Amino acid sequence: MGLPRLYPRRACWARHTLRLASVVEVHELEALIQQRLDAMPKAARAELLRVLMLPDFERADRIGESWSYPQSRAFAELLIDAEEDRIVRALLVGMLRER
């Protein structure tokens, strides 16, 4: 076994809910993402995967629509964080596909 893989926090994934340190191990990041996904209803998880799979401009439009409504702002923040960090986005897509 080698050194643990470290993930530098480049994006604002932790902006409101996760509070990551400056460096996090990948398995810790996966656990934090899993907690967020577990807290979401099944329909919201399906919508999250659908939006993450959209082409760039359509995804940006959907994020803007979600942000404009206070009740879906947390969903929009999750999408924004996924846009800002490819690793988070890849983990989200992979974890959502497994469900």
N, C-alpha and C positions, 0 to 999 in steps of 0.2 A: 504494500500500500504506500502511496506517496503522500505528499502534503495535501491537506484538504483544499478543494477548489474554493477560491474566494471570489466574491462578487462585489466589485466596487459600486457603490450607490451613486449612479450618474443622474438618475431621474428623480422625480418627486413622487415615487410610488408611495412613500410613507407620509405624504403631505398631511393627511387628516386622520388616517386610521392605523397605520402600521408602525410608525415610529422606528424605522431601522437605524442602526448605527452607521458609521461611515463605510464599514466593510462588513459584509454578511456572507456566511457560507451558503452555497446554493441550496443545500437541503433545508436550511433555516428559512430561506426565501420561499421555497416550495411549501413549507408548513404554514407560513403566513398567508400565502395565496390560498391554500386549502381552507384555512379558517374563513377567509372572505367568501369563498365560493359556498362553503357549507351554510353560511348565514343567508344566502340568496335563495329565493324560491326557484323551483325547477324551471318555470317559464322565463324567469330573468336570466338564468344561466344559458338557456337555449338562445335567447335574444342576444346575449353577450357573444356567444360563439358566432352567431349569424353576422353580427356587426363586425366582429374582428376579421371575418372572411371577405368582407366587401372590398371593392377597389378603393384606393386612397381617397378620391374625392367624395365618393358616396359615404365612406366611413367618416370623413370630416363633417359632412352635412348631418349625419346621424348624431355625432357628438354635439354639434351645435344645437340640434333639436332637443336633445336630452338636457343640455345645460340650461336651456331657456325655461324649463319647468322645475320649480323648487323640489317637487316630489321625486324627480328622477336625477337630481344633481349628483348624488353619490354614484349612481350608475355612470354618469358622464365623467366624473373624476376618475373612476376606474379605467374607462376607455382612454382618457387623456394620459394617464400614467402608462398604459400599455403602448400608446403611440410614442411616448417619449423614450421608451426603453425597449429595445428589441428582445432582450432576454426575458423580461417580464411578459411581453406579448407572446413569445414562443412558449413559455411555461403555461400561460393561461390557455392558449389554444390546445396544447397537448393534454392538459388536465381536463379541459371541457370535453374533448373528444373521447377521453377514456370513460366518461360517465354514461 
